[in-house]
Amino acid sequence: MSEKILEIRDLTIQYKTRKSIVEAVNHIDLDVEKGKTLGLVGETGAGKTTTALGIMQLIPDPPGKIASGEIIFEGQNLIKCAKQDMRKIRGKQISMIFQDPMTALNPIMTVGEQIAEVIHLHEKISTHEAEEKAKQMLEKVGIPGERYSEYPHQFSGGMKQRVVIAIALACNPSLLIADEPTTALDVTIQAQVIDMMNKLKADLGTSMILITHDLGVVAEICDNVAIMYAGEIVESGTVEDIFNHATHPYTLGLFGSIPDLDEDKDRLQPIMGLMPDPSNLPKGCKFAPRCPHKTAACEAEAIKNYKMSETHCVRCLLYH
């Protein structure tokens, strides 16, 4: 069994509104192994980004709060960390690539200054040394070091995303959280960014959580996969478990809605219905209102995880 760099146990994150409590993340368990990549997959609104913000301790409070659970990173419970200690961890030991590179960069600072700022903040080196290291990071992500003094508006979307990745990897973090890093990019640029992230992961030995709804990207990058629905992990396992032996009706629905060049189909099979309102979740299985296999028992009580194998778990009564 590989050594774990991150262990999440019974994590619950809520947002309080005037009228109700929004259950964004509900009692999830997740593990990230050293040097491996975990894919966190699900529809928009499943709770993927909220989980990432919880790990980074960036949940806006109020209205949000971590209601229960533990986030153990290299033996330390991040939930109990003082704010000043968390600032030292954030950016140096755990980094995050945010969804939109257009808004992640400061428009009035050069890209080089933004990389150097992170290095200078976390490493005891001079301004000149930080500048040189920033140029090296630009080179690592395929941008000439001479572009250090250029501003974000002078870069294309794909190049901006490379700069954001350079900032995230500047201090060689142990864990990188990539929140839909290819969503805003066209297909050819997506492929370049995926190749680059794979190479950097191999070179630096970084562990990674990849948040995405693109199963093709998961197949390219990930070692393990967790499928998230309405704030819960409904299925988890290795890439082989999920791609070859998917069992939860929601996971099967995700695969069914992907075009397959080898099959002659008149139309795709979308998952009918919408994700439930997180302020009014169903009592039993959260997927039951959309599930073609539901029974009365599915809607009656919360569903527990069932172990299909040593690496493969599913939250579904069909397998109990």
C-alpha positions, 0 to 999 in steps of 0.5 A: 500500500502506498504512503498517503500524503492526504487523508480526509475523514468525515468532512462536512462543509456547509453554507448558511443562508438566511433561509436554510443551510446548504449542505455542500459536502457531506461526510466524505472520505478521500485519500491521496497517495504520494506521487499519485493523482486523484481525479475528483469527477462530477457535475457542476455543483457536486461539491468538488471545488468546495472540497478543494477550498476546504483542503486549502482552508479558504472556505469563506466564513461566514457564510461557509464553515467546516462543520465536521471531519479531519483533513490530515496532510503529512500527519497534520490536521489542517482544520486545527491549524492557526491561520498564520501556519496555514499561510506558510503551508498554502503555496509552499506545501499545497498549491492550487490552480484555480478554474479560470486563468483569466481572473487568477492573474493580477493584470497590473503585475508582470507574470514574472513578478507574480511568480517571484512574489510566491518564491520570495514569500516562502523561500529565504532568498534575495529578490534577484534569486527569486527573479532568476528562479521565476524565469526558470519556472517560466522555461519549465512550463514552455514560456521563454524567460525573456517574457518575465516582464510582460503582462497577462493581457499579452498572453493567450489563454493557454499561455496564461494557464501555463503561467498559473501552473508555474506560480502553483509549482514555483515552490515545488509543493508536495500536493497540487490541486488543479481545479478544471485546469483545461476547461477554458482552453481549446482542444489542442492547448488542452492536450499540451497542458495535460502533457506538461502537467504529466511531465512536471508531475513525473519530474517533481514527484508531486501528488495531485488532485485533479478536479474535472468533469472530463473523463478523457482528461481523467484517463490521461492523468489520474491513478485513482478516481472519486466520483462525486454527486450532491456532496457525496463520494458515490464511487471510488477506485483506481482508474481501471476500477472506474473505467472497466468496472463502473457500478454506480448508476450515476457513474454509468450515466456519466460514461453513457453520456460520452460519445463513442466512435466505436459504437453506432448510436443515433443519440447519446444517453443523458442522465435525466433530471437535475442534481437536487437542491443542496439546501433540501437534499433527499433523505436516502440516496441523493441520486435516487430521484434520477436513478432508473434502478431505485427502490423504496429502500433507496429513498428511505435511509442514507446509503453506506459504502460497499467494498467491491474490492480492496481498491473499489468502493460504491455507495449503492444498495444494488450491491449490498 
